[in-house]
Structure formats: structure tokens, C-alpha cells
């Protein structure tokens, strides 16, 4: 069916999910998980549902409402940002424990971290929320504090706030020892806007116990930094990927760039460390149109392995290294690819059907993450808010799907959080609800 135009609302109205592949690998058909009841589950089939506050004012610059979801590291509390307001709920009871007002623009990122043990007096958790204008400029990051019961503590009049932007994807903004965090500054692209070196995009390291304190700035990138992450094992290593055709590995203690890697000849978009922190994968584009995805040694900066994916074009974003280190999941043109790093073999595990219409430009994979510490369960989410989960050890699958009759969504936003001890998946969906799904039942 030809389309004269397409936007998000029209995409939702007209999109019908069709898949060319759904986790069927090596000619072995995947089975529906026992808790999936023999097929796709629709919104309404969930174990529990929680409706978000839908009357929070929108930013004047926003076209649609926005929501974000994250969990505290211990799984006790969830932080939900709706438009410009942050609310804290107890995960078990869904009781509201705190509410934060102070942002003027839409909140685009939120983190909840435990305070370093030496500094945990009244405050047990710090909540960092970041707003931003739609154009992609830096926003305001505000620090809020919670006690052990999720109640607000600290000075409510003199908030701690500063400018910056948290980077998305698999980026780990928190140092592995939990004492510092990193964000970007002067983040907007330099293309078409030359500016002095001090105003080029850079990374800022701050103390978690005193967020106003800048520990260090990492300078050297010439264009927008799209991804940056701490090493999962070395508190003195940060890596970054930029549109300036470079990926960098930094000494976070000194600010020195240890390795300036230029594997791709186009813009770099994302990366991820191996679980042991010894290797890193970067993904970017090339002038030929094919994605450039390669693994490098963190110690030397030398290339170790490059993914071979002949016939596939486009960008690779997002991507994520499995917690057990054996495979990297990545997205290329509506397909999820599993890259076995030992054999250098790539396997297509999900492929969304293309009908050649304008809908193809809107049907993207928006979320890709490993849910459990074993690297068994892989989650995939589409623009239409359908969620797929694959247990590759048992070869089970779940599909959590927007009902076909629901043709309007309140928000483009979506997010997921996994309670591994309970095997429960929390999904923030576009109808302004958080659903709880059970992923294990034998």
C-alpha cells in the first residue's frame, strides 16, 4: 500500500506486525515458553498493570508526552519520569514514596544509584534526572536524594544541578566501584557550526557523593560523542565513540587518551565492553554504506576481530555484549544479529518483514538488552512497542504485543526492567502503563 506521508501516529494506525524470522536458528524451531500460554501475549494478559499519572504538563517544545523508567540497583524502588516530573515507587507495593519537581523540559534520562558507603548518612540513593531540548543540546541534570525507605531527603530549596547529557545505549555511566559517573558536555554536533576547542564535545567525570565537583574532563573529540562507558572491571578506563570518525580509550585518572581508534571511515555510533573488560566492540558506518563492527584490545587498541556481514547495509545500533562473553547481539536494518566471537560466525535471529512502504522507515528496533546475568535471555523491542524475549539456552520465546485494535499511543517512550530473582519483566508501554510479565513457569 502506497503512502503519501508517514508519522508516528499514522505508523501505529497502519502497522501490522510481520516477521520473516523469530528466533528460529540452525533450522531449530523455537518453542513458546510455558508462561507464554502457547503463543503471543497481548496487553491485558499481563500479571499486573500499573497506570502512570497522565496529567503532568508537557514541555512547550514537546510534541508528545514522554516517560522513562529505571530501577534501583537492589530492585526495591523504581523511578518513573513522566514529562518533567520524577516519581519514586516501591516495586512490591507500587506505593508512591517520593516526588520531584524542578525540570522545565522533558526528562530524557534517569538513573538511580546507591550512595557510596562512606557517604551514606541520611541518603541511601541518589537519583539523577536529565532533561533536554528536542534539538539534542545539553540539558539540565538534577540530583535528588532518597533514604532507605525511598523517601526524599536533603535540601529541597537549593537543588544540585548542572548542564550535561547522559549517553544512551549500553553505556555504563557509573564507575565500577560506584564512586564516580560520566556524562557528555557541549554535546551538539559541530557539523555546520565551527567552534573553539574548549567548546568541542567532551566527557565530564563527576563525584557521585558530590555531583557538583568535576573530577576531570576528557577532551579530544571533534564532533558529537554518541556513546561512552566505564569499563566493567577497571575504574580508570573509559571508552567513547564519536561522529568524528574516532573511537577512544581513556585513562580516566589522568584524562589521557590511551588509544585513538579509527576503524570505520564514517560516523561511530555505539560500543560495549566485554564482561572481563579486556576487549571492546565499536560500531560505526562506512562510506560504502556497510556497517563497520570490530573488536579491539583495550590494552593495546589493536583490532582483534571484525564482523563479516556481507550483503547487509546501514548502521548498527544498538548492540550489547552478552554477560557470559560468548556473543554480541547487534541490530542491522531491522534484523537482530548474534555474533559468536569465538567462531566469528553471525546468525540472524530476528528479521522484521519489509513491505517497501514508508512504514519501513519507522519500524525500528528500539531496545536490545540481555536481561539476566547468565546472558541467556535476550530482549528486543520494536517501534510499535512489541517486546520479544528469547531464552537461547532453552530455546524458548515470548512475544508481548500491542493489541491490533489499539491504534493510538500516548507516547513514543518505552522502557524495560528485569527482576531476575523473580523472573519478572516490567515494561513501560506507549499506552502510559507499566506491565509486569512472568517469564518463568515450568
C-alpha positions in Angstrom: 0.0 0.0 0.0 1.5 3.3 -1.0 1.7 6.1 1.5 2.0 9.8 0.8 3.3 10.6 4.2 4.1 8.8 7.5 4.5 9.9 11.1 4.5 8.0 14.4 0.7 8.2 14.8 -0.1 7.0 11.3 2.6 4.3 11.7 0.8 2.9 14.7 -2.6 3.1 13.0 -1.5 1.2 9.9 1.3 -1.1 11.1 0.7 -4.9 11.2 3.5 -7.0 12.7 5.0 -9.4 10.2 8.2 -11.3 10.8 10.5 -13.2 8.4 12.3 -14.8 11.4 11.6 -15.1 15.1 14.5 -16.8 16.9 14.5 -19.9 14.7 18.2 -20.7 14.5 20.1 -23.5 12.8 16.8 -24.9 11.5 15.6 -25.5 15.1 12.2 -24.0 15.7 11.9 -22.1 18.9 9.1 -23.1 21.3 6.8 -20.8 23.1 7.8 -20.6 26.8 5.4 -22.3 29.3 4.3 -19.0 30.7 3.5 -17.7 27.2 0.4 -20.0 27.1 1.2 -21.3 23.6 1.5 -18.0 21.6 1.9 -14.3 21.7 0.5 -12.5 24.7 -1.4 -9.2 24.3 -1.6 -6.2 26.5 -4.2 -7.3 29.1 -2.7 -10.7 29.6 0.0 -9.4 32.0 0.4 -10.5 35.6 0.0 -6.9 36.8 -0.5 -3.4 35.4 0.3 0.0 36.8 -1.1 3.2 35.3 1.1 6.2 35.2 0.0 9.8 36.1 -1.3 11.2 32.8 -1.9 14.9 33.7 1.7 16.1 34.1 2.2 19.2 32.0 4.3 18.8 28.8 7.2 21.0 27.8 6.2 23.7 25.3 8.7 22.2 22.8 7.5 18.6 23.1 5.2 17.1 20.5 4.1 14.1 22.6 4.2 13.1 26.3 7.3 11.2 27.4 8.1 8.6 30.1 11.2 7.0 31.4 11.7 4.0 33.8 14.6 2.7 35.8 15.2 0.6 38.9 17.3 1.0 42.0 20.3 -1.4 42.0 18.7 -3.6 44.7 15.3 -3.8 42.9 13.4 -2.2 45.8 12.4 1.1 44.1 11.5 2.2 40.6 11.9 5.8 39.3 9.4 6.9 36.7 9.7 10.2 34.9 6.6 11.5 33.2 7.3 14.6 31.1 9.1 16.8 33.6 8.2 15.1 36.9 10.0 12.2 38.7 8.2 9.8 41.0 9.6 7.0 43.1 7.6 3.9 43.8 8.2 0.8 45.9 8.4 -2.0 43.4 6.4 -4.6 45.5 3.5 -2.4 46.6 3.6 0.3 43.9 3.2 2.9 46.7 4.5 6.4 45.9 7.4 7.2 48.2 8.7 10.5 46.7 8.0 13.0 44.0 10.4 15.5 42.5 9.6 18.8 40.6 12.2 21.1 39.2 12.7 20.3 35.5 11.3 22.7 32.9 11.9 20.5 29.8 11.1 16.8 29.1 13.2 14.3 31.1 15.1 12.1 28.7 17.3 10.0 31.1 17.1 8.9 34.7 19.5 6.9 36.9 19.1 5.6 40.5 22.4 4.6 42.2 23.4 3.7 45.7 25.4 6.3 47.5 29.0 5.3 48.2 29.0 3.5 51.6 31.3 6.1 53.2 28.9 8.9 52.3 25.6 7.1 53.0 24.3 9.0 56.1 20.7 10.0 55.6 20.8 9.5 51.9 21.0 5.9 50.7 20.3 6.5 47.0 20.9 9.4 44.5 18.6 10.0 41.6 20.0 11.8 38.6 17.5 13.0 36.1 18.4 14.8 32.8 16.1 16.9 30.6 16.9 18.2 27.2 15.5 20.2 24.3 14.4 18.2 21.3 17.2 19.6 19.2 19.7 17.4 21.1 21.5 20.1 23.0 22.7 19.6 26.6 20.0 19.6 29.2 19.9 20.1 33.0 20.9 17.2 35.2 19.4 17.4 38.7 20.5 15.3 41.7 17.8 14.1 44.2 18.3 12.0 47.3 16.4 9.2 48.9 16.6 7.4 52.3 16.5 3.7 52.7 12.7 3.8 52.6 12.6 5.7 49.3 11.6 9.0 51.0 13.1 12.3 49.9 15.9 13.7 52.0 18.2 16.7 51.6 17.8 20.4 50.8 14.6 20.9 48.7 15.2 24.6 48.1 18.9 24.5 46.8 19.0 21.7 44.3 22.2 20.4 43.0 22.1 20.8 39.2 24.5 21.2 36.3 24.4 21.0 32.5 25.1 17.9 30.5 23.8 14.8 28.8 23.8 11.1 29.7 24.6 8.9 26.7 22.3 6.2 25.7 22.6 2.6 24.6 24.6 0.1 26.6 26.7 2.9 28.1 27.5 2.4 31.8 27.6 5.9 33.2 28.6 4.7 36.7 32.2 3.7 37.5 32.6 0.0 38.5 33.3 1.0 42.2 30.3 3.2 42.3 32.1 6.4 43.2 32.0 8.5 40.0 29.9 8.9 36.9 30.4 10.3 33.4 28.3 12.4 31.1 28.9 14.4 27.9 29.0 18.2 27.7 28.7 20.6 24.8 27.2 17.6 23.1 25.6 19.0 20.0 27.2 18.2 16.7 29.9 20.5 15.3 28.8 19.9 11.7 28.0 23.3 10.1 29.0 25.0 13.3 32.7 25.5 13.9 33.6 26.5 17.4 36.7 26.9 19.6 38.4 23.8 21.0 37.2 24.5 24.6 33.6 24.2 23.2 34.0 21.0 21.4 32.2 17.9 22.7 33.8 16.4 25.8 33.2 14.0 28.6 32.9 15.1 32.2 33.7 12.9 35.2 31.9 13.8 38.5 31.9 12.5 42.1 28.7 10.7 43.0 29.0 11.8 46.6 29.4 15.5 45.4 28.0 15.8 41.9 28.8 19.5 41.6 32.5 18.5 41.8 34.1 18.0 38.4 36.8 15.4 38.8 38.1 15.6 35.2 37.3 16.4 31.6 38.2 14.2 28.7 38.9 16.4 25.7 39.9 15.5 22.1 36.8 14.6 20.2 35.9 16.9 17.3 32.2 16.1 16.9 29.3 14.8 18.9 30.0 11.9 21.2 27.3 9.2 20.8 28.4 6.6 23.3 30.7 6.5 26.3 31.1 3.9 29.1 33.2 3.0 32.0 35.0 -0.4 31.9 33.1 -3.0 33.9 36.3 -4.0 35.7 38.8 -1.2 35.6 37.8 2.0 37.4 40.4 4.0 35.4 39.2 3.2 31.9 36.5 4.9 29.9 35.8 4.3 26.2 33.9 6.6 23.8 32.6 6.6 20.2 32.1 9.8 18.2 30.8 11.1 14.9 34.4 12.5 14.3 35.4 9.0 12.8 37.2 8.1 16.0 36.7 5.8 19.0 38.8 6.5 22.0 40.0 4.6 25.1 40.9 7.0 28.0 42.8 6.9 31.3 40.0 8.3 33.5 42.5 9.0 36.3 44.8 11.3 34.2 42.5 12.4 31.3 45.0 11.0 28.7 43.7 9.4 25.5 45.4 6.0 25.5 44.2 4.9 22.1 42.6 6.8 19.2 41.0 4.1 17.1 39.8 4.9 13.5 38.5 1.6 12.3 35.4 3.0 10.5 35.7 5.7 7.8 32.3 7.1 8.8 30.4 8.1 11.9 30.7 5.9 15.0 27.6 5.3 17.0 28.0 2.8 19.8 30.1 0.2 21.6 30.3 -2.2 24.5 33.0 -3.7 26.7 33.4 -7.5 27.1 32.4 -8.6 30.5 36.0 -9.0 31.7 36.9 -5.5 30.4 39.7 -6.8 28.2 38.1 -6.2 24.9 35.7 -3.7 23.4 33.5 -3.7 20.3 32.8 -0.5 18.4 30.2 0.0 15.6 30.0 2.7 13.0 29.2 3.4 9.4 31.4 3.5 6.3 31.4 5.3 3.0 30.4 2.1 1.3 27.2 2.0 3.4 28.1 -1.2 5.1 28.3 -1.2 8.9 31.8 -1.5 10.4 31.8 -3.6 13.6 35.0 -4.7 15.2 36.5 -5.9 18.4 39.7 -4.2 19.8 42.1 -4.9 22.7 41.6 -2.4 25.5 45.2 -2.7 26.5 46.7 -2.1 23.0 43.9 -0.6 20.9 44.7 -3.2 18.2 41.9 -4.8 16.2 41.2 -8.4 17.2 38.2 -9.4 15.1 35.9 -7.8 12.5 32.3 -8.9 11.9 31.7 -10.3 8.4 28.2 -9.5 7.3 28.2 -9.4 3.5 25.0 -8.0 1.9 23.9 -6.0 5.0 24.0 -2.2 4.8 23.1 0.5 7.2 24.0 1.4 10.8 24.5 -1.0 13.7 22.8 0.5 16.7 22.1 -0.7 19.3 24.4 -3.6 20.3 25.2 -5.4 23.5 27.8 -7.9 24.6 26.4 -11.0 26.4 27.2 -11.2 30.2 28.9 -14.5 29.7 31.1 -13.1 26.9 30.4 -15.6 24.1 28.3 -13.4 21.8 27.4 -9.9 20.8 23.8 -9.0 19.8 23.5 -6.2 17.3 21.0 -4.6 15.1 21.4 -4.0 11.3 18.5 -2.8 9.2 15.6 -4.4 11.1 17.4 -7.5 11.9 18.9 -8.7 15.2 22.2 -10.5 14.6 24.0 -12.7 17.0 27.8 -12.6 16.5 29.6 -15.6 18.0 33.0 -14.1 18.9 34.8 -17.4 19.2 34.0 -18.6 15.6 33.3 -15.2 14.0 30.0 -16.5 12.8 26.9 -14.3 12.6 23.4 -15.6 12.8 20.2 -13.6 12.1 17.8 -14.3 14.9 15.0 -11.8 14.3 14.0 -10.2 11.0 11.1 -7.8 10.6 9.4 -8.1 7.3 9.8 -5.2 4.9 7.0 -4.3 2.6 8.8 -1.4 0.8 6.5 1.3 2.2 7.2 4.3 4.3 6.4 2.2 7.4 9.8 0.6 7.0 11.5 3.9 8.0 9.5 3.9 11.2 9.7 0.2 12.1 12.9 0.1 14.0 14.4 -2.0 16.9 14.5 0.5 19.7 15.7 -1.7 22.6 18.1 -4.6 22.7 19.4 -6.0 26.0 20.4 -9.1 27.9 18.1 -9.5 30.9 20.0 -11.9 33.1 23.5 -12.3 34.4 24.0 -15.6 32.6 23.4 -14.0 29.2 20.6 -16.4 28.4 17.6 -14.1 27.9 17.7 -11.5 25.1 15.1 -8.8 24.9 14.1 -7.0 21.7 11.6 -4.2 21.3 10.1 -2.6 18.2 8.9 0.9 17.5 5.3 -0.4 17.7 6.1 -1.4 21.3 6.0 -5.1 20.8 8.5 -6.9 23.0 10.3 -10.2 22.2 12.2 -12.3 24.7 14.4 -15.3 23.7 15.8 -17.7 26.2 18.6 -19.1 24.0 19.6 -21.8 26.4 16.2 -23.4 26.5 15.2 -22.1 23.0 12.0 -20.6 24.4 10.4 -17.4 23.3 7.9 -14.8 24.5 6.1 -12.1 22.5 4.4 -9.3 24.4 2.3 -7.5 21.8 0.2 -4.4 21.4 -3.4 -5.5 20.6 -4.2 -5.0 16.9 -7.2 -2.8 17.7 -5.2 -0.3 19.8 -4.3 2.2 17.1 -3.3 5.2 19.2 -0.5 5.5 21.8 0.0 8.3 24.2 3.8 8.3 24.0 6.7 7.1 21.8 8.5 6.2 25.0 9.2 2.7 26.2 11.5 1.1 28.7 12.1 -2.3 30.4 13.4 -3.5 33.8 14.0 -7.1 34.8 13.7 -8.5 38.3 16.0 -11.5 37.9 15.3 -13.1 41.3 11.6 -13.3 40.5 11.9 -13.7 36.7 9.5 -10.8 36.2 9.8 -8.3 33.4 8.4 -4.7 33.8 7.6 -3.0 30.6 6.7 0.7 30.2 4.5 0.8 27.2 3.1 3.5 25.0 -0.4 3.5 26.5 1.0 5.1 29.7 1.1 1.8 31.7 3.8 -0.4 33.3 3.1 -4.1 32.9 4.6 -6.9 34.8 5.1 -10.2 32.9 6.1 -13.6 34.3 8.9 -15.1 32.3 9.3 -18.5 34.1 6.7 -21.1 34.7 7.6 -24.8 34.2 
